[in-house]
Amino acid sequence: MMKKSLVLFCLSIIMISTPELKAQINIPQPSPKAKVETTVGLTDVAISYFRPSLKGRQIFGDGDDYLQSYGVLWRAGANSGSILNLSTEAIIAGKKVDAGQYLIFMTPEENEWEFKLYSDLSLGGNVGNYDESKEVISVIREVEELDEAVETLTYQISDISADNKSANIHFEWENVSLKIPIEVSYDDLVMTQIEQNTKVDPRNLITAANYYYTTDKDLKQALKWIDTYLAEGNNSAQFWNLHLKAQILAKMGNKKDAKKVAEKSIELAKKNSSGDFGYVKRNQDLINSL
C-alpha cells in the first residue's frame, strides 16, 4: 500500500512540474516565402523574399485607394522584406556593391521607380526606421507596363548574357516589370586559379587552355598548356582533348597542324568502345572549315 501511494505521489509531481505541451497548427501563409538563385560568371546571386498576391486589390497607384502609393518607400515584398545575396563584388545599375547581403527597397512612381539596397538586415520591412546612412545604392530606373497582370509578386535573375558577365534582377507584380542590371567580373579570379591550381593538378592545364581559347587570350600559352598535359602518361589518347588542341591550332591560323591533330582525334574516337561522343563529326566539321 505504501509503494502504491509513493508511485501516485511521484506521478502527481511530474504532472504538476511538466510544462503544458502546445500543439501547433500549420496553415498556408498569405505571403509564402520564396528564393531564386543562380550563378552569373562566378558570382552566386540569390534573392530571398515573401510573395504577396493581388487578390483583387489595386497595388500601385496615386492615392489611398492603392496598397502601395506612389512616392512612398516600400519593402519590395511582404513580411520582413526581400534580401539580395552576392557571393562576390558586383556592379549593380552602374554602382559597385561588395559581396554580402542587402535588403531591397523600392519607391514606386508612375513611370520610374527608385531601387535601393540597404546594409542593415535587422531593419527588416520596417520602412519607418530607414536610415539613409546605411543605404548602399539608390538608382532610378524606368518600369515597363505589362499587358497581363502578374498575380503573385515574383523575382527572377533573368537575361544572362552569352559571356556570362551580366544579367538582370527582375521584379514583376500587378502590371509592373522592373529590371535592374547586374554585372560581374571573373577574369581575375580565373587567372588566379590558373596560376595556383595548374601547379597542383596537371588536369587543370586543360581547363586553363580551354579558358584561354574561348576568351581569345594568349593562344601560344594555351597550346603550351595542352601539349604539357597531353605529354603526360596516356593523355594523348584522349581524343576530346586532342580536338581542343586542333581548335587552338585552327584559331592560331595553323591549318596544316590543326587538320593533322583533328584526323588523329577522329581515328582515336572511332576506336573507342564506348562511342565517339560526337567527336568524329566535330573534328570533321573543323577540318571542313579550314
C-alpha positions as YAML, in Angstrom:
chain: A
units: angstrom
residues:
- id: 1
  name: MET
  ca: [0.00, 0.00, 0.00]
- id: 2
  name: MET
  ca: [2.87, 2.31, 0.84]
- id: 3
  name: LYS
  ca: [4.56, 1.62, -2.51]
- id: 4
  name: LYS
  ca: [1.33, 2.39, -4.39]
- id: 5
  name: SER
  ca: [0.95, 5.71, -2.55]
- id: 6
  name: LEU
  ca: [4.56, 6.64, -3.36]
- id: 7
  name: VAL
  ca: [4.02, 5.95, -7.09]
- id: 8
  name: LEU
  ca: [0.84, 8.06, -7.15]
- id: 9
  name: PHE
  ca: [2.67, 10.88, -5.37]
- id: 10
  name: CYS
  ca: [5.53, 10.84, -7.91]
- id: 11
  name: LEU
  ca: [3.10, 10.88, -10.83]
- id: 12
  name: SER
  ca: [1.29, 13.88, -9.39]
- id: 13
  name: ILE
  ca: [4.59, 15.78, -9.03]
- id: 14
  name: ILE
  ca: [5.51, 15.01, -12.66]
- id: 15
  name: MET
  ca: [2.12, 16.23, -13.89]
- id: 16
  name: ILE
  ca: [2.45, 19.47, -11.93]
- id: 17
  name: SER
  ca: [6.07, 20.21, -12.94]
- id: 18
  name: THR
  ca: [5.86, 19.29, -16.65]
- id: 19
  name: PRO
  ca: [5.06, 22.32, -18.87]
- id: 20
  name: GLU
  ca: [1.86, 22.09, -20.86]
- id: 21
  name: LEU
  ca: [2.54, 20.79, -24.35]
- id: 22
  name: LYS
  ca: [1.29, 23.22, -27.01]
- id: 23
  name: ALA
  ca: [0.17, 21.77, -30.32]
- id: 24
  name: GLN
  ca: [0.73, 23.84, -33.44]
- id: 25
  name: ILE
  ca: [-1.47, 24.04, -36.49]
- id: 26
  name: ASN
  ca: [0.21, 24.88, -39.80]
- id: 27
  name: ILE
  ca: [-1.86, 26.73, -42.36]
- id: 28
  name: PRO
  ca: [-0.91, 28.26, -45.72]
- id: 29
  name: GLN
  ca: [0.62, 31.72, -45.36]
- id: 30
  name: PRO
  ca: [-0.90, 34.66, -47.27]
- id: 31
  name: SER
  ca: [2.59, 35.65, -48.48]
- id: 32
  name: PRO
  ca: [4.66, 32.46, -48.79]
- id: 33
  name: LYS
  ca: [8.43, 32.63, -48.71]
- id: 34
  name: ALA
  ca: [10.45, 32.06, -51.89]
- id: 35
  name: LYS
  ca: [14.01, 32.10, -53.13]
- id: 36
  name: VAL
  ca: [15.56, 32.49, -56.56]
- id: 37
  name: GLU
  ca: [19.26, 31.90, -57.14]
- id: 38
  name: THR
  ca: [21.67, 31.41, -59.98]
- id: 39
  name: THR
  ca: [25.34, 31.87, -60.80]
- id: 40
  name: VAL
  ca: [26.38, 34.71, -63.08]
- id: 41
  name: GLY
  ca: [30.01, 34.23, -64.07]
- id: 42
  name: LEU
  ca: [31.49, 33.03, -60.79]
- id: 43
  name: THR
  ca: [29.10, 35.07, -58.63]
- id: 44
  name: ASP
  ca: [26.23, 33.39, -56.78]
- id: 45
  name: VAL
  ca: [23.24, 35.74, -56.89]
- id: 46
  name: ALA
  ca: [20.22, 34.94, -54.70]
- id: 47
  name: ILE
  ca: [17.05, 36.75, -53.64]
- id: 48
  name: SER
  ca: [15.03, 35.57, -50.64]
- id: 49
  name: TYR
  ca: [11.59, 37.14, -50.31]
- id: 50
  name: PHE
  ca: [7.91, 36.77, -49.41]
- id: 51
  name: ARG
  ca: [5.27, 36.69, -52.16]
- id: 52
  name: PRO
  ca: [2.02, 38.61, -51.65]
- id: 53
  name: SER
  ca: [-0.79, 38.18, -54.22]
- id: 54
  name: LEU
  ca: [-3.18, 40.66, -55.82]
- id: 55
  name: LYS
  ca: [-6.39, 39.07, -54.50]
- id: 56
  name: GLY
  ca: [-8.42, 41.63, -56.40]
- id: 57
  name: ARG
  ca: [-6.59, 44.59, -54.88]
- id: 58
  name: GLN
  ca: [-5.13, 47.63, -56.65]
- id: 59
  name: ILE
  ca: [-1.42, 47.68, -55.78]
- id: 60
  name: PHE
  ca: [0.47, 50.60, -57.32]
- id: 61
  name: GLY
  ca: [-1.08, 54.00, -57.91]
- id: 62
  name: ASP
  ca: [-1.61, 57.55, -56.73]
- id: 63
  name: GLY
  ca: [-3.67, 57.89, -53.57]
- id: 64
  name: ASP
  ca: [-5.03, 55.97, -50.60]
- id: 65
  name: ASP
  ca: [-7.07, 53.59, -52.75]
- id: 66
  name: TYR
  ca: [-3.87, 51.71, -53.59]
- id: 67
  name: LEU
  ca: [-1.98, 49.25, -51.42]
- id: 68
  name: GLN
  ca: [1.34, 50.92, -52.26]
- id: 69
  name: SER
  ca: [1.05, 54.60, -53.11]
- id: 70
  name: TYR
  ca: [3.41, 56.37, -55.48]
- id: 71
  name: GLY
  ca: [6.26, 58.21, -53.80]
- id: 72
  name: VAL
  ca: [6.23, 56.06, -50.65]
- id: 73
  name: LEU
  ca: [9.20, 53.85, -49.67]
- id: 74
  name: TRP
  ca: [8.29, 50.15, -49.87]
- id: 75
  name: ARG
  ca: [9.91, 46.95, -48.58]
- id: 76
  name: ALA
  ca: [9.66, 45.36, -52.06]
- id: 77
  name: GLY
  ca: [7.86, 42.26, -50.82]
- id: 78
  name: ALA
  ca: [5.93, 41.19, -47.75]
- id: 79
  name: ASN
  ca: [6.71, 40.41, -44.09]
- id: 80
  name: SER
  ca: [10.39, 41.05, -43.30]
- id: 81
  name: GLY
  ca: [11.21, 42.24, -46.82]
- id: 82
  name: SER
  ca: [13.43, 40.96, -49.63]
- id: 83
  name: ILE
  ca: [17.14, 40.14, -49.34]
- id: 84
  name: LEU
  ca: [19.76, 40.14, -52.10]
- id: 85
  name: ASN
  ca: [22.82, 37.94, -51.52]
- id: 86
  name: LEU
  ca: [26.04, 38.34, -53.56]
- id: 87
  name: SER
  ca: [28.96, 35.93, -53.17]
- id: 88
  name: THR
  ca: [31.40, 38.38, -54.81]
- id: 89
  name: GLU
  ca: [31.59, 42.06, -55.65]
- id: 90
  name: ALA
  ca: [29.28, 43.16, -58.48]
- id: 91
  name: ILE
  ca: [28.25, 46.28, -60.37]
- id: 92
  name: ILE
  ca: [24.53, 46.95, -59.92]
- id: 93
  name: ALA
  ca: [22.97, 49.66, -62.08]
- id: 94
  name: GLY
  ca: [26.45, 51.05, -62.65]
- id: 95
  name: LYS
  ca: [27.43, 51.14, -58.98]
- id: 96
  name: LYS
  ca: [29.90, 48.92, -57.15]
- id: 97
  name: VAL
  ca: [28.39, 46.67, -54.48]
- id: 98
  name: ASP
  ca: [30.57, 44.49, -52.22]
- id: 99
  name: ALA
  ca: [29.86, 40.83, -51.56]
- id: 100
  name: GLY
  ca: [27.26, 40.40, -48.83]
- id: 101
  name: GLN
  ca: [23.55, 40.55, -48.00]
- id: 102
  name: TYR
  ca: [21.32, 43.55, -48.57]
- id: 103
  name: LEU
  ca: [17.69, 44.46, -48.07]
- id: 104
  name: ILE
  ca: [15.87, 45.60, -51.19]
- id: 105
  name: PHE
  ca: [13.69, 48.72, -51.02]
- id: 106
  name: MET
  ca: [11.79, 50.47, -53.78]
- id: 107
  name: THR
  ca: [9.87, 53.70, -54.20]
- id: 108
  name: PRO
  ca: [7.26, 53.29, -56.96]
- id: 109
  name: GLU
  ca: [6.25, 56.11, -59.29]
- id: 110
  name: GLU
  ca: [4.12, 56.09, -62.42]
- id: 111
  name: ASN
  ca: [6.95, 55.68, -64.96]
- id: 112
  name: GLU
  ca: [10.17, 55.39, -62.93]
- id: 113
  name: TRP
  ca: [10.98, 53.55, -59.71]
- id: 114
  name: GLU
  ca: [13.77, 54.13, -57.24]
- id: 115
  name: PHE
  ca: [15.67, 50.93, -56.37]
- id: 116
  name: LYS
  ca: [17.69, 50.82, -53.16]
- id: 117
  name: LEU
  ca: [19.98, 48.39, -51.36]
- id: 118
  name: TYR
  ca: [20.32, 48.64, -47.58]
- id: 119
  name: SER
  ca: [23.13, 47.18, -45.47]
- id: 120
  name: ASP
  ca: [21.38, 46.55, -42.12]
- id: 121
  name: LEU
  ca: [19.26, 43.37, -42.35]
- id: 122
  name: SER
  ca: [17.87, 43.90, -38.83]
- id: 123
  name: LEU
  ca: [15.62, 46.63, -40.23]
- id: 124
  name: GLY
  ca: [13.51, 44.01, -41.97]
- id: 125
  name: GLY
  ca: [10.46, 45.58, -43.56]
- id: 126
  name: ASN
  ca: [10.29, 48.49, -41.10]
- id: 127
  name: VAL
  ca: [10.47, 51.39, -43.55]
- id: 128
  name: GLY
  ca: [9.70, 53.86, -40.76]
- id: 129
  name: ASN
  ca: [13.19, 53.39, -39.30]
- id: 130
  name: TYR
  ca: [15.02, 53.60, -42.63]
- id: 131
  name: ASP
  ca: [18.46, 55.18, -42.11]
- id: 132
  name: GLU
  ca: [19.92, 56.77, -45.24]
- id: 133
  name: SER
  ca: [23.45, 56.39, -43.84]
- id: 134
  name: LYS
  ca: [23.05, 52.61, -44.31]
- id: 135
  name: GLU
  ca: [21.92, 52.94, -47.92]
- id: 136
  name: VAL
  ca: [24.37, 51.21, -50.27]
- id: 137
  name: ILE
  ca: [22.94, 52.30, -53.62]
- id: 138
  name: SER
  ca: [19.94, 54.26, -54.83]
- id: 139
  name: VAL
  ca: [19.14, 54.33, -58.56]
- id: 140
  name: ILE
  ca: [16.15, 55.35, -60.64]
- id: 141
  name: ARG
  ca: [15.04, 53.06, -63.47]
- id: 142
  name: GLU
  ca: [12.15, 53.08, -65.91]
- id: 143
  name: VAL
  ca: [9.47, 50.43, -65.44]
- id: 144
  name: GLU
  ca: [7.63, 48.52, -68.15]
- id: 145
  name: GLU
  ca: [3.86, 48.16, -68.17]
- id: 146
  name: LEU
  ca: [2.75, 44.55, -68.67]
- id: 147
  name: ASP
  ca: [-0.20, 43.56, -70.86]
- id: 148
  name: GLU
  ca: [-1.28, 40.86, -68.43]
- id: 149
  name: ALA
  ca: [-1.30, 41.21, -64.67]
- id: 150
  name: VAL
  ca: [1.09, 39.10, -62.57]
- id: 151
  name: GLU
  ca: [-0.96, 37.73, -59.68]
- id: 152
  name: THR
  ca: [1.88, 36.89, -57.29]
- id: 153
  name: LEU
  ca: [4.95, 39.06, -56.68]
- id: 154
  name: THR
  ca: [7.92, 37.47, -58.45]
- id: 155
  name: TYR
  ca: [11.68, 37.99, -58.57]
- id: 156
  name: GLN
  ca: [13.95, 36.42, -61.18]
- id: 157
  name: ILE
  ca: [17.60, 36.57, -62.23]
- id: 158
  name: SER
  ca: [16.98, 36.97, -65.95]
- id: 159
  name: ASP
  ca: [18.67, 37.80, -69.26]
- id: 160
  name: ILE
  ca: [22.05, 36.21, -68.51]
- id: 161
  name: SER
  ca: [24.41, 37.30, -71.28]
- id: 162
  name: ALA
  ca: [26.20, 34.89, -73.61]
- id: 163
  name: ASP
  ca: [29.55, 35.70, -71.99]
- id: 164
  name: ASN
  ca: [28.05, 35.15, -68.51]
- id: 165
  name: LYS
  ca: [29.10, 38.61, -67.35]
- id: 166
  name: SER
  ca: [25.74, 40.32, -66.91]
- id: 167
  name: ALA
  ca: [22.10, 39.69, -66.04]
- id: 168
  name: ASN
  ca: [19.06, 41.49, -64.61]
- id: 169
  name: ILE
  ca: [17.45, 41.49, -61.20]
- id: 170
  name: HIS
  ca: [13.90, 41.21, -62.50]
- id: 171
  name: PHE
  ca: [10.84, 42.19, -60.44]
- id: 172
  name: GLU
  ca: [7.22, 41.69, -61.58]
- id: 173
  name: TRP
  ca: [3.89, 42.29, -59.86]
- id: 174
  name: GLU
  ca: [0.49, 43.50, -60.95]
- id: 175
  name: ASN
  ca: [1.16, 45.23, -64.30]
- id: 176
  name: VAL
  ca: [4.73, 46.39, -63.49]
- id: 177
  name: SER
  ca: [8.07, 44.96, -64.63]
- id: 178
  name: LEU
  ca: [11.34, 46.39, -63.31]
- id: 179
  name: LYS
  ca: [14.81, 45.27, -64.39]
- id: 180
  name: ILE
  ca: [17.99, 46.24, -62.56]
- id: 181
  name: PRO
  ca: [21.22, 45.38, -64.43]
- id: 182
  name: ILE
  ca: [23.95, 43.47, -62.63]
- id: 183
  name: GLU
  ca: [27.47, 42.97, -63.98]
- id: 184
  name: VAL
  ca: [30.19, 40.68, -62.68]
- id: 185
  name: SER
  ca: [33.86, 40.19, -63.44]
- id: 186
  name: TYR
  ca: [35.51, 36.80, -63.21]
- id: 187
  name: ASP
  ca: [38.67, 37.09, -65.29]
- id: 188
  name: ASP
  ca: [40.96, 37.99, -62.36]
- id: 189
  name: LEU
  ca: [39.51, 35.13, -60.29]
- id: 190
  name: VAL
  ca: [40.07, 32.62, -63.11]
- id: 191
  name: MET
  ca: [43.61, 33.84, -63.74]
- id: 192
  name: THR
  ca: [44.44, 33.47, -60.03]
- id: 193
  name: GLN
  ca: [43.07, 29.93, -60.04]
- id: 194
  name: ILE
  ca: [45.07, 29.08, -63.16]
- id: 195
  name: GLU
  ca: [48.23, 30.37, -61.52]
- id: 196
  name: GLN
  ca: [47.64, 28.37, -58.34]
- id: 197
  name: ASN
  ca: [45.92, 25.18, -59.45]
- id: 198
  name: THR
  ca: [47.86, 24.18, -62.56]
- id: 199
  name: LYS
  ca: [50.83, 23.66, -60.26]
- id: 200
  name: VAL
  ca: [48.79, 21.34, -58.02]
- id: 201
  name: ASP
  ca: [46.87, 19.25, -60.57]
- id: 202
  name: PRO
  ca: [48.00, 18.88, -64.21]
- id: 203
  name: ARG
  ca: [44.38, 18.24, -65.23]
- id: 204
  name: ASN
  ca: [43.77, 21.92, -64.63]
- id: 205
  name: LEU
  ca: [46.01, 22.64, -67.62]
- id: 206
  name: ILE
  ca: [43.12, 21.60, -69.87]
- id: 207
  name: THR
  ca: [40.72, 23.96, -68.11]
- id: 208
  name: ALA
  ca: [43.26, 26.77, -68.40]
- id: 209
  name: ALA
  ca: [43.89, 26.07, -72.10]
- id: 210
  name: ASN
  ca: [40.15, 25.96, -72.81]
- id: 211
  name: TYR
  ca: [39.59, 29.26, -70.98]
- id: 212
  name: TYR
  ca: [42.34, 30.97, -72.99]
- id: 213
  name: TYR
  ca: [40.90, 29.52, -76.20]
- id: 214
  name: THR
  ca: [37.30, 30.59, -75.57]
- id: 215
  name: THR
  ca: [38.24, 34.08, -74.33]
- id: 216
  name: ASP
  ca: [40.82, 34.78, -77.08]
- id: 217
  name: LYS
  ca: [43.75, 35.18, -74.74]
- id: 218
  name: ASP
  ca: [47.32, 34.07, -75.40]
- id: 219
  name: LEU
  ca: [46.84, 31.07, -77.73]
- id: 220
  name: LYS
  ca: [50.55, 30.18, -77.64]
- id: 221
  name: GLN
  ca: [50.24, 29.75, -73.88]
- id: 222
  name: ALA
  ca: [47.07, 27.70, -74.35]
- id: 223
  name: LEU
  ca: [48.89, 25.42, -76.80]
- id: 224
  name: LYS
  ca: [51.80, 25.08, -74.39]
- id: 225
  name: TRP
  ca: [49.47, 24.04, -71.58]
- id: 226
  name: ILE
  ca: [47.60, 21.45, -73.63]
- id: 227
  name: ASP
  ca: [50.83, 20.00, -75.03]
- id: 228
  name: THR
  ca: [52.19, 19.66, -71.49]
- id: 229
  name: TYR
  ca: [49.04, 17.82, -70.43]
- id: 230
  name: LEU
  ca: [48.90, 15.53, -73.47]
- id: 231
  name: ALA
  ca: [52.56, 14.53, -72.94]
- id: 232
  name: GLU
  ca: [51.69, 13.01, -69.54]
- id: 233
  name: GLY
  ca: [51.12, 9.23, -69.45]
- id: 234
  name: ASN
  ca: [48.36, 8.11, -71.85]
- id: 235
  name: ASN
  ca: [46.72, 11.51, -72.07]
- id: 236
  name: SER
  ca: [47.50, 11.72, -75.80]
- id: 237
  name: ALA
  ca: [44.79, 9.07, -76.33]
- id: 238
  name: GLN
  ca: [42.09, 11.47, -75.07]
- id: 239
  name: PHE
  ca: [40.52, 12.34, -78.40]
- id: 240
  name: TRP
  ca: [38.28, 15.00, -76.84]
- id: 241
  name: ASN
  ca: [41.33, 16.94, -75.67]
- id: 242
  name: LEU
  ca: [43.05, 16.42, -78.99]
- id: 243
  name: HIS
  ca: [40.02, 18.12, -80.54]
- id: 244
  name: LEU
  ca: [40.62, 21.13, -78.28]
- id: 245
  name: LYS
  ca: [44.23, 21.25, -79.44]
- id: 246
  name: ALA
  ca: [43.06, 21.17, -83.06]
- id: 247
  name: GLN
  ca: [40.69, 24.07, -82.31]
- id: 248
  name: ILE
  ca: [43.52, 26.10, -80.76]
- id: 249
  name: LEU
  ca: [45.78, 25.45, -83.75]
- id: 250
  name: ALA
  ca: [43.00, 26.44, -86.15]
- id: 251
  name: LYS
  ca: [42.38, 29.71, -84.29]
- id: 252
  name: MET
  ca: [46.13, 30.39, -84.45]
- id: 253
  name: GLY
  ca: [45.94, 30.00, -88.24]
- id: 254
  name: ASN
  ca: [47.98, 26.80, -88.30]
- id: 255
  name: LYS
  ca: [45.60, 24.90, -90.59]
- id: 256
  name: LYS
  ca: [48.04, 22.13, -91.52]
- id: 257
  name: ASP
  ca: [48.71, 21.01, -87.96]
- id: 258
  name: ALA
  ca: [45.09, 21.58, -86.96]
- id: 259
  name: LYS
  ca: [43.94, 19.16, -89.67]
- id: 260
  name: LYS
  ca: [46.56, 16.61, -88.66]
- id: 261
  name: VAL
  ca: [45.52, 16.69, -84.98]
- id: 262
  name: ALA
  ca: [41.80, 16.59, -85.88]
- id: 263
  name: GLU
  ca: [42.37, 13.50, -88.05]
- id: 264
  name: LYS
  ca: [44.20, 11.79, -85.17]
- id: 265
  name: SER
  ca: [41.29, 12.67, -82.87]
- id: 266
  name: ILE
  ca: [38.86, 11.07, -85.37]
- id: 267
  name: GLU
  ca: [40.97, 7.93, -85.55]
- id: 268
  name: LEU
  ca: [41.02, 7.51, -81.77]
- id: 269
  name: ALA
  ca: [37.33, 8.39, -81.42]
- id: 270
  name: LYS
  ca: [36.31, 5.67, -83.88]
- id: 271
  name: LYS
  ca: [38.27, 3.10, -81.89]
- id: 272
  name: ASN
  ca: [36.67, 3.99, -78.57]
- id: 273
  name: SER
  ca: [34.49, 1.09, -77.40]
- id: 274
  name: SER
  ca: [32.07, 3.42, -75.60]
- id: 275
  name: GLY
  ca: [31.42, 5.55, -78.65]
- id: 276
  name: ASP
  ca: [32.84, 8.72, -80.12]
- id: 277
  name: PHE
  ca: [30.55, 11.10, -78.18]
- id: 278
  name: GLY
  ca: [30.07, 13.18, -81.31]
- id: 279
  name: TYR
  ca: [33.76, 13.98, -81.75]
- id: 280
  name: VAL
  ca: [34.03, 12.39, -85.19]
- id: 281
  name: LYS
  ca: [31.55, 14.94, -86.51]
- id: 282
  name: ARG
  ca: [33.07, 17.80, -84.50]
- id: 283
  name: ASN
  ca: [36.51, 17.11, -85.92]
- id: 284
  name: GLN
  ca: [35.18, 16.65, -89.44]
- id: 285
  name: ASP
  ca: [33.33, 19.96, -89.20]
- id: 286
  name: LEU
  ca: [36.55, 21.61, -88.04]
- id: 287
  name: ILE
  ca: [38.51, 20.12, -90.94]
- id: 288
  name: ASN
  ca: [35.83, 21.28, -93.40]
- id: 289
  name: SER
  ca: [36.05, 24.82, -92.01]
- id: 290
  name: LEU
  ca: [39.80, 25.10, -92.54]
...
